Amino acid sequence: MIEKIKNIPLLSELSPDEVKPLISDNQLYLKNYSKGVTVYNQKDNCKTFDIVISGGLVAYSLSENGSAMTVFEFFKGQMLGANLLFGDTNVYPFTIYCMSDAQILHVTKKAVSVFLQNHGFTMQFIRILSLNSQKLNHRITMVTQRKLRENLLDYLRQQAILQDSNVIMLPINKKQLADYFGVQRPSLFRELKALKDEGLIDISNRTIRINHIQISI
């Protein structure tokens, strides 16, 4: 477990003497989760700061009409709960479940309080809080102020940059993509068809060729 902790940038500056007593006291512990398992339900109390060691998780919100919207995804090395752990209302606003088998390092509030005495940890922890806030602001803007077409084109641009190609493979299926945008699948399919009819993209299952979308940053 010590070796895994050393490989986590946030915890890499902590000495074994700082970490071992907290492991012994079960203030840091690893837990395995199976694909499809719910890790946190909406309104569960946030009691630990979590780091994804392997696998992937998704946070989603259900609307009144029963449709789901993917809010965040978490993969190896990413963290959750940092912005909730010390809050007055420290409950999860979303349900979080495993997209695949996953292993998570749980760090209790007591352990985080000890680690915050380490300057290197504190600066990185503050950076995580800032990044989480930026991601949340981006998602709020996406949902409340932008049309589906804008969000979809922006997503395709990002994937083209990440995959370094104008022919991209969607990393998720279309149902998950619709959830990501908070829309029903027919709405997503109509927009994809419109983009294809306009010659902006060609699409075959999860493979999309981007024809006339500016992808440079």
Backbone as a ProteinNet text record, in pm:
[ID]
protein_1_A
[PRIMARY]
MIEKIKNIPLLSELSPDEVKPLISDNQLYLKNYSKGVTVYNQKDNCKTFDIVISGGLVAYSLSENGSAMTVFEFFKGQMLGANLLFGDTNVYPFTIYCMSDAQILHVTKKAVSVFLQNHGFTMQFIRILSLNSQKLNHRITMVTQRKLRENLLDYLRQQAILQDSNVIMLPINKKQLADYFGVQRPSLFRELKALKDEGLIDISNRTIRINHIQISI
[TERTIARY]
82.6	0	86.3	197.2	288.4	337.8	368.8	418.2	312.5	187.7	80.7	66.8	79.3	68.2	181.5	302	415.8	395.9	316.3	293.6	181.4	118.2	13.3	76.3	78.8	146.1	106.9	-20.7	-67	-2.3	23.6	74.4	223.7	287.7	426.4	525.3	490.8	583	568.6	470.2	451.4	551.9	604.4	701.5	630	696	635.1	592.5	668.2	633.3	501.1	465.6	337.8	222.3	253.2	147.5	118.5	222.6	204.1	110.8	121.3	28.5	-117.1	-141.8	-278.8	-331.6	-243	-283.3	-319.9	-236.7	-262.1	-392.8	-427.6	-550.2	-671.2	-649.9	-755.9	-809.2	-722.9	-759.4	-728.4	-647.1	-625.3	-649.5	-734.8	-760	-803	-764.7	-800.8	-928	-1012.1	-1133.4	-1161.2	-1197.5	-1228	-1378.6	-1417	-1558	-1577.1	-1687.4	-1718.4	-1792	-1782.1	-1852.8	-2002	-2060.6	-2203.4	-2240.9	-2144.2	-2172.6	-2182.2	-2281	-2293.5	-2201.2	-2110.7	-2017.5	-2082	-2151.2	-2223.3	-2358.7	-2460	-2591.4	-2603.9	-2688.1	-2715.7	-2762.6	-2706	-2734.9	-2663.2	-2577.7	-2491	-2392	-2357.2	-2256.1	-2119	-2040.6	-1903	-1813.8	-1758	-1675.8	-1528.8	-1498.7	-1359.3	-1328.7	-1202	-1147.6	-1094.4	-1136.9	-1110.4	-1020.5	-933.9	-843.9	-864.2	-890.5	-912.5	-776.7	-755.9	-631.5	-640.1	-755.5	-777.3	-925.5	-957.2	-1097.5	-1154.2	-1284.6	-1350.8	-1484.8	-1520.5	-1647.9	-1719.4	-1850.4	-1927.5	-2023.3	-2037.1	-2134.1	-2248.8	-2372.4	-2485.8	-2599.1	-2685.2	-2800.9	-2926.9	-3031.7	-3159.7	-3253.6	-3315.3	-3413.2	-3550	-3645.1	-3779.4	-3846	-3808	-3869	-3798.9	-3699.9	-3634.5	-3510.7	-3475	-3355.1	-3232.1	-3122.4	-2997.4	-2902.5	-2826.3	-2723.6	-2591.4	-2493.3	-2360	-2297.6	-2255.3	-2199.4	-2047.5	-1987.6	-1842.7	-1806.5	-1686	-1627.7	-1494.3	-1460.2	-1337.2	-1259.2	-1132.1	-1047	-921.1	-831.8	-711.4	-639.5	-612.2	-540.9	-630.8	-758.6	-848.6	-912	-963.5	-1004.2	-1144.1	-1210.7	-1344.3	-1364.6	-1451.9	-1483.8	-1404.7	-1305	-1220.2	-1300.2	-1398.7	-1476.1	-1595.1	-1613.8	-1727.5	-1684.9	-1566.3	-1524.1	-1532.9	-1494.5	-1490.6	-1606	-1705.8	-1816.8	-1919.9	-2000.8	-2110.5	-2218.5	-2238.9	-2333.5	-2253.3	-2198.5	-2104	-2173	-2272.1	-2341.5	-2319.5	-2320.1	-2300.5	-2424.9	-2409.2	-2524.4	-2561.1	-2473.4	-2495.4	-2475.3	-2526.5	-2498.3	-2371.9	-2284.3	-2158	-2149.5	-2129.4	-2117.7	-1999.1	-1964.4	-1846.5	-1882.6	-1811.3	-1827.5	-1752.4	-1655.6	-1576.6	-1532.5	-1471.1	-1411.5	-1314.5	-1315.7	-1234.9	-1175.2	-1063.5	-1003.8	-986.9	-1029.3	-1027.6	-951.4	-866.3	-802.1	-888.5	-939.6	-1020.9	-933	-939.6	-861.2	-959.4	-960.3	-1057.7	-1027.5	-1126.1	-1109.6	-995.3	-981.3	-871.9	-736.8	-722.7	-596.2	-566.5	-668.1	-647.2	-603.9	-663.9	-626.6	-480.6	-432.5	-290.5	-203.8	-241.8	-160.4	-154.3	-258.2	-259.1	-150.7	-86.7	27.8	153.8	146.1	256.2	231.4	325.6	306.1	282.7	361.6	346.9	209	159.7	25.4	-78.9	-63.7	-162.3	-175.5	-62.3	-66.6	-133.7	-105.3	-168.3	-316.3	-351.3	-491.4	-571.4	-514.8	-580.5	-598.6	-498.9	-508.5	-622.8	-639.2	-748.4	-882.9	-895.9	-1020.4	-1051.5	-948.2	-965.7	-1008.6	-943.1	-976.2	-1118.8	-1157.7	-1294.5	-1397.2	-1365.9	-1456.2	-1468.7	-1357.1	-1358.3	-1440.1	-1424.6	-1501	-1650.2	-1685.5	-1826.9	-1884	-1808.7	-1854.5	-1875.2	-1782.8	-1794	-1920.2	-1948.6	-2066.9	-2195	-2195.2	-2312.4	-2337.5	-2230.3	-2243.1	-2295.4	-2243.2	-2284.8	-2434.2	-2481.8	-2620.4	-2718	-2680	-2776.8	-2768.8	-2653.9	-2637.2	-2608.1	-2577.2	-2536.6	-2632.5	-2644.6	-2728.5	-2654.8	-2732.8	-2674.5	-2570.7	-2597.4	-2501.4	-2367.3	-2370.7	-2246.3	-2168.5	-2239.4	-2173.4	-2116.9	-2191.8	-2148.3	-2025.4	-2027.8	-1911.7	-1789	-1811.2	-1700.7	-1643.2	-1729.3	-1685.4	-1605.2	-1652.4	-1580.8	-1443.4	-1437.1	-1307.2	-1211.3	-1260.1	-1175	-1124.5	-1211.9	-1170.2	-1069.4	-1087.2	-992.6	-853.8	-851.5	-723.2	-661.8	-743.2	-692.6	-642.5	-713.4	-676.4	-584.3	-555.8	-463.3	-501.8	-630	-678.6	-815.1	-845.8	-981	-1077	-1024.2	-1108.7	-1100.2	-1209.9	-1206.9	-1296.9	-1262.7	-1346.3	-1410.3	-1542	-1609.4	-1569.3	-1521.4	-1479	-1595.3	-1716.1	-1835.8	-1942.8	-2043.5	-2149.7	-2245.9	-2338.4	-2424.9	-2522.9	-2564	-2648.9	-2572.9	-2446.9	-2365.5	-2338.4	-2321.8	-2297.8	-2421.9	-2538.6	-2662.1	-2674.5	-2640.7	-2643.9	-2544.7	-2429.3	-2326.7	-2381	-2460.1	-2516.4	-2649.7	-2701.6	-2827.8	-2946.8	-2942.8	-3053.3	-3096	-3212	-3258.3	-3182.2	-3172.5	-3099.3	-3154.7	-3286.8	-3336.6	-3285.6	-3273	-3222.8	-3077.8	-2997.3	-2857.5	-2849.5	-2929	-2925.7	-2966.3	-3066.2	-3108.6	-2996.2	-2924.1	-2817.2	-2700.3	-2667.9	-2561.3	-2599.9	-2725.6	-2772.6	-2766.1	-2803.5	-2798.9	-2655.6	-2560.7	-2420.2	-2369.7	-2417.5	-2379.9	-2441.1	-2569.4	-2637.5	-2572.5	-2516.4	-2450	-2306.5	-2262.7	-2127.8	-2017.5	-2057	-1956.4	-1887.1	-1960.9	-1903.5	-1953.1	-1879.9	-1927.1	-1925.5	-2023.7	-2034.3	-2068	-1999.7	-2025.6	-2010.1	-2122.9	-2122.7	-2053.5	-1939.4	-1871.2	-1753.1	-1735.7	-1628.6	-1684	-1620.7	-1666.6	-1549.6	-1570.5	-1472.5	-1517.6	-1429.6	-1460.3	-1411.8	-1505.8	-1471.6	-1443.6	-1531.2	-1519.5	-1540.2	-1477	-1484.6	-1344.3	-1329.9	-1200.7	-1161.1	-1046	-1007.3	-882.5	-826.3	-708.1	-747.6	-654.7	-680.4	-638
-120.9	0	126.4	122.5	237.1	268.8	165	185.7	253.5	213.6	277.3	423.4	452.8	590.9	676.6	620.6	695.4	734	653.9	679.5	779.2	825.4	926.8	1063.8	1150	1279.8	1358.6	1361.2	1437.2	1389.4	1259.8	1201.6	1171.2	1198.8	1156	1225.7	1346.9	1420.3	1383.5	1300.7	1258.8	1150	1156.5	1057.2	933.5	817.1	696.8	716.8	799.4	824.1	899	977.2	1048.5	957.6	861.7	779.3	652.6	582.3	450.1	450	546.5	544.8	558	633.4	653.3	528.6	456.2	328.9	230.6	225.9	134.4	166.8	295	339.3	335.8	281.2	268.4	404.6	503.9	636.1	649.2	557.6	539.2	392.1	363.6	222.8	207.6	94	60.2	-23.9	-1.2	-80.8	-109.1	-234.3	-275.3	-271.8	-226.7	-218.7	-287.5	-356	-424.3	-331.6	-362.1	-285.1	-280	-159.9	-142	-112.9	-124.1	-98.8	51.4	91.6	231.8	257.6	351	386	484.6	583.9	681.2	709.8	714.6	758.8	909.8	970.8	1113.2	1137.3	1239.4	1282	1197.9	1101.6	1035.1	1136.5	1121.9	1208.4	1176.8	1280.3	1263.7	1252	1133.2	1108.3	1089.1	1072.3	1050.9	1127.7	1155.7	1209.4	1089.1	1072.2	947.7	969.4	872.2	874.2	744.3	755.8	637.7	574.4	452.3	380.8	307.8	251.6	184.5	185.5	166.8	163.8	301.9	308.1	434.7	446	567.2	593.7	705.8	712.8	819.6	875.9	1007	1075.8	1122	1086.5	1124.4	1178.4	1254.1	1312.9	1272.5	1237.6	1201.7	1322	1349.2	1458.7	1405.6	1495.8	1456.6	1364.5	1377.7	1291.7	1157.1	1133.1	1003	992	1095.9	1090.6	1117.9	1057.1	1072.3	1165.6	1242.4	1327.2	1296.7	1259.3	1237.5	1372	1388.3	1516.2	1513.6	1408.1	1394	1248.4	1226.4	1092.9	1096.9	988.4	980.5	856.3	876.9	766.7	762.9	670.6	649.4	781.3	803.3	922.2	1039.5	1032.1	1143.7	1128.3	1238.6	1244.6	1302.3	1260.7	1311.4	1331.2	1424.1	1453	1566.8	1618.8	1724.4	1848.7	1882.2	2004	1983	1859.8	1830.3	1800.5	1746	1688.6	1786.5	1912.1	2010.4	2111.3	2082.5	2175.3	2162.4	2266.5	2261.9	2163.2	2158	2061.7	1963.6	1864.1	1774.1	1646.6	1664.4	1549.3	1547.6	1427.8	1413.8	1461.2	1553.6	1600.7	1504.8	1405.1	1311.9	1168.3	1074.8	933.9	897.6	820.1	781.2	629	574.7	429.6	392.6	264.8	215.8	178.2	234.3	194.7	65.3	33.4	-88.7	-128.8	-244.5	-279.3	-168.4	-131.1	-16.6	-41.1	26	28.1	173	203.6	342	348.3	450.8	480.5	582.3	544.2	634.5	698.2	829.7	905.7	981.7	952.2	1013.3	1161.3	1229.6	1371.3	1390.6	1298	1306	1298.8	1206.6	1191.9	1316.1	1367.6	1488.8	1604.2	1615.7	1722.3	1711.9	1587.9	1567	1605.6	1561.5	1587.1	1735.2	1810.9	1954.1	2031.1	1966.8	2028.6	2021.1	1941.3	1931.2	2032.3	2124.9	2234	2182.2	2082.8	2030.1	1971.6	1896.3	1838.9	1950.4	2050.7	2158.7	2231	2263.2	2336.6	2253.1	2123	2037.2	2017.1	2009.9	1993.6	2116.9	2234.6	2358.8	2360	2311.4	2305.3	2213.1	2101.2	2008.3	2076.2	2149.3	2222	2321	2390	2488.3	2420.6	2310	2238.4	2184	2131.3	2079.8	2190.7	2308.1	2422	2463.4	2463.3	2499.4	2399.7	2270.7	2167.7	2184.6	2213.9	2231.6	2352.2	2461.4	2580.9	2552	2473.8	2438.3	2356.7	2261.6	2177.9	2259.7	2354.1	2439.8	2522.6	2577.3	2655.1	2568.2	2446.2	2354.3	2324.8	2300.8	2257.6	2374.1	2489.7	2599.1	2704.2	2718.2	2831.1	2794	2667.8	2631.8	2530.5	2536.6	2442.2	2309.6	2204	2071.3	2071.9	2141.4	2142.8	2200.5	2309.4	2370.5	2273.7	2209.7	2115.3	1996.1	1947	1831.5	1864.5	1978.7	2019.9	2040.7	2099.1	2120.1	1985.8	1889.2	1755.6	1688.3	1698.4	1637.9	1702.6	1834.6	1903.1	1851.5	1838.9	1790.4	1650.3	1562.6	1425.8	1422.2	1509.3	1514.9	1555.9	1649.2	1692.8	1582.4	1518.5	1412.1	1293.1	1259.6	1143.7	1180	1311	1360.9	1311.4	1320.8	1273.3	1333.7	1351.2	1396.4	1278.8	1156.9	1037.7	987.6	998.3	967.4	847.9	781	673.7	725.8	727.7	772.9	682.9	740.5	658.2	599.5	646.4	596.9	570.4	489.9	463.3	581.3	575.6	691.3	715.2	608.9	627.5	706.7	670.4	742.6	885	903.2	1037.8	1124.9	1067.5	1142.3	1180.5	1087.6	1117.7	1228.4	1225.3	1327.2	1466.9	1477.4	1606.8	1634.9	1536	1555.7	1561.7	1483.3	1482.3	1338.2	1322.3	1191.2	1147.9	1014.6	964.4	1014.8	1022.3	1074.2	1215.1	1298.8	1435.2	1431.9	1343.7	1330.6	1277.2	1175.7	1116.1	1218.5	1300.9	1403.5	1502.5	1541.3	1638.5	1578.3	1453.1	1385	1372.8	1338.6	1326.7	1461.2	1568.4	1702.2	1740	1708.8	1738.4	1657.1	1531.8	1447.4	1499.9	1536.9	1588.9	1717.5	1794.9	1920	1897.5	1771.8	1739.6	1769.9	1802.6	1836.1	1711.2	1600.6	1475.8	1358.9	1247.9	1117.7	1028.7	942.3	862.8	718.2	627	484.5	421.7	387.6	335.7	435.4	397.9	489.1	560.9	542.3	610.7	733.1	847.7	972.9	1039.7	1070.9	1150.3	1295.2	1381.6	1524.6	1589	1645.2	1698.3	1848	1925.2	2071.3	2139.2	2084.4	2146.4	2190	2315	2366.6	2299.5	2229.2	2157	2214	2317.4	2376	2455.8	2467.3	2543.6	2687.6
0	0	0	72.3	74.9	-65.4	-144.3	-279.9	-366.5	-351.5	-428.5	-390.1	-262.2	-215.3	-271.6	-279.1	-332	-478.4	-550.7	-692.8	-718.7	-613.4	-627	-605.6	-709	-696.8	-572.7	-539.7	-423.9	-294.6	-283.5	-159.3	-164.2	-277.3	-297.1	-203.5	-156.2	-70.4	77.4	109.1	247.4	282.8	403.4	447.8	501.3	499.4	557.1	702.4	775.7	916.1	929.1	828.6	831	791.1	706.2	646.3	725.9	770.8	832.3	953.1	1045.8	1160.6	1119.2	1013.3	966.9	895.4	829	768.6	878.9	982.2	1094.1	1164.2	1167.2	1233.1	1139.1	1018.2	917.4	871.6	873.9	823.4	674.8	624.2	480.3	452	354.9	324.8	178.7	122	-14.8	-14.3	-113.6	-124.8	-272.2	-301.4	-437	-461	-580.9	-619.2	-753.8	-768.7	-893.7	-989.8	-1117.8	-1220.1	-1188.6	-1199.4	-1176.1	-1032.4	-941.5	-800.1	-774.5	-696	-655.4	-536.7	-553.8	-446.7	-350.8	-407.1	-325.2	-388.6	-306	-350.8	-329	-409.5	-390.1	-246.6	-182.4	-45.4	61.1	18.6	116.1	172.8	299.3	358.2	300.4	274.9	229.2	352.5	374.6	492.5	459.3	329.7	289.8	162	144.4	21.1	-55.7	-180.8	-252.6	-374	-397.9	-512.8	-590	-719	-802	-835.2	-789.6	-816.8	-949.9	-979.9	-1108.9	-1140.2	-1268.8	-1309.7	-1336.5	-1350.3	-1379.7	-1310.8	-1271.5	-1206.2	-1279.9	-1261.1	-1321.5	-1217.4	-1218.2	-1132.1	-1220.2	-1181.2	-1263.5	-1177.3	-1243.1	-1175.7	-1250.7	-1177.6	-1238.3	-1235.7	-1350	-1356.3	-1317.6	-1305.5	-1264.1	-1366.4	-1495.3	-1597	-1609.3	-1521.9	-1518.8	-1604.7	-1681.9	-1764.7	-1678.7	-1718.7	-1643	-1715.8	-1641.2	-1699.2	-1632.1	-1712.6	-1658.7	-1625.9	-1502.9	-1459.3	-1464.8	-1408.2	-1408.9	-1431.2	-1482.8	-1489.8	-1417.4	-1352	-1274.7	-1317.4	-1351.7	-1393.3	-1307.2	-1338.4	-1258.7	-1228.2	-1100.8	-1057.8	-1024.7	-1063.9	-1035.7	-897.2	-846.4	-705.7	-690.7	-585.9	-559.1	-409.8	-377.2	-237.6	-177	-249.6	-192.5	-157.8	-242.1	-220.5	-127.4	-79.7	8.8	151.7	168.3	295.5	411.8	388.6	497.4	489.8	405.9	390.6	501.3	517.9	615	570.6	439.1	382.7	298.9	366.8	298.6	251.6	162.4	105.6	-45.4	-101.4	-245.3	-320.1	-414.6	-492.2	-605.1	-631.6	-740.3	-691.3	-768.7	-745.9	-821.8	-759.7	-822.4	-826.3	-946.3	-958.1	-1046.5	-1046.2	-1118.8	-1261.8	-1357.2	-1496.8	-1524.6	-1439.7	-1452.2	-1312.3	-1299.4	-1170.8	-1131.6	-1005.6	-963.5	-825	-801.6	-668.6	-628	-506.7	-457.6	-326.4	-314.3	-187.2	-114.6	1.5	83	190	200	297.2	386.2	514.1	603.6	627.9	683.6	716.4	815.1	909.5	1006.6	936.8	840.4	768.5	684.9	617	536.9	626.6	744.3	838.2	878.6	897.7	930.7	812	692.8	573.9	538.7	576.2	544.7	619.3	714.1	781.5	695.1	587.4	491.8	380	360.4	265.1	123.2	81	-54.2	-77.6	18.7	8.8	2.7	89.8	96.5	-36.9	-100.6	-226.9	-336	-339	-439.7	-410.6	-283.5	-245	-286.5	-266.6	-309	-460.4	-531.5	-678.1	-720.5	-652.9	-683.8	-661.5	-550.2	-523.1	-634.9	-682.3	-789	-919.1	-953.2	-1076.6	-1071.2	-955.7	-940.7	-958.7	-905.2	-919.5	-1065.7	-1136.3	-1278.2	-1359.9	-1329.4	-1400.7	-1376.3	-1251.7	-1218.6	-1291	-1295.6	-1366.3	-1514.4	-1572.2	-1712.9	-1738.6	-1649.7	-1666.8	-1651.8	-1557.6	-1539.1	-1665	-1721.5	-1844.6	-1957.4	-1967.4	-2072.8	-2064.8	-1944.8	-1926.2	-1939.1	-1887.8	-1876.2	-1986.5	-2051.5	-2141.8	-2286.7	-2313.3	-2448.4	-2509.2	-2640.9	-2712.8	-2730.1	-2757	-2775.3	-2886	-2995.2	-3107	-3062.4	-2990.1	-2942.5	-2853.8	-2762.2	-2671.7	-2747.2	-2845.7	-2922.7	-3006.7	-3072.8	-3152.4	-3064.1	-2947.8	-2854.5	-2810.1	-2783.7	-2741.7	-2852.7	-2977.4	-3090	-3109.6	-3092.9	-3101.4	-2995.3	-2873.5	-2764	-2792.5	-2842.4	-2872.4	-2986.6	-3086	-3197.1	-3148.8	-3055.3	-2998.9	-2914.9	-2830.4	-2744.2	-2824.8	-2933.6	-3014.3	-3129.4	-3144	-3246.4	-3385.5	-3415.6	-3544.5	-3571.6	-3702.1	-3735.8	-3750.9	-3733.3	-3725.4	-3581.5	-3509.1	-3366.6	-3336	-3228.9	-3175.2	-3047.1	-3043.4	-2921.8	-2805.3	-2694.7	-2580.9	-2502	-2530.8	-2462.4	-2566.9	-2531.5	-2628	-2635.1	-2730.2	-2754.3	-2639.9	-2571.2	-2453.3	-2346.8	-2324.1	-2225.9	-2272.4	-2403.7	-2456.7	-2437.5	-2460	-2436.4	-2289.4	-2200.9	-2057.3	-2023.1	-2088.7	-2063.2	-2094	-2200.1	-2237.7	-2169.9	-2097.3	-2028.1	-2121.2	-2231.6	-2327.5	-2352.4	-2413.5	-2454.9	-2580.2	-2600.8	-2716.8	-2850.5	-2869.2	-2997.7	-3029	-2926.7	-2948.9	-2996	-2934.1	-2975.5	-3117.6	-3149.5	-3283.4	-3390.1	-3358.4	-3454.7	-3481.8	-3375.3	-3393.9	-3471.1	-3442.7	-3517.9	-3665.5	-3690.8	-3829	-3899.8	-3829.7	-3889.4	-3926.5	-3838.2	-3866.6	-3985.8	-3993.7	-4108.2	-4237.5	-4233.4	-4352.8	-4402.7	-4311	-4349.1	-4394.5	-4388.4	-4433.8	-4334.8	-4210.3	-4109.7	-4055.5	-4053.3	-4002.9	-4087.4	-4080.3	-4125.3	-4002	-3991.8	-3870.3	-3903.1	-3836.6	-3849.3	-3711.8	-3651.2	-3514.4	-3421.2	-3361	-3268.4	-3333	-3464.5	-3536.3	-3606.6	-3583	-3643.3	-3715.1	-3841.9	-3917	-3915.6	-3871.1	-3864.6	-3994.4	-4070.4	-4202.2	-4201.8	-4141.5	-4151.2	-4017.5	-3914.6	-3782.7	-3744.2	-3706.6	-3665.1	-3534.3	-3532.6	-3411.3	-3347.2	-3402.6	-3340.4	-3218.7	-3123.7	-3001.2	-3022.6
[MASK]
+++++++++++++++++++++++++++++++++++++++++++++++++++++++++++++++++++++++++++++++++++++++++++++++++++++++++++++++++++++++++++++++++++++++++++++++++++++++++++++++++++++++++++++++++++++++++++++++++++++++++++++++++++++++++

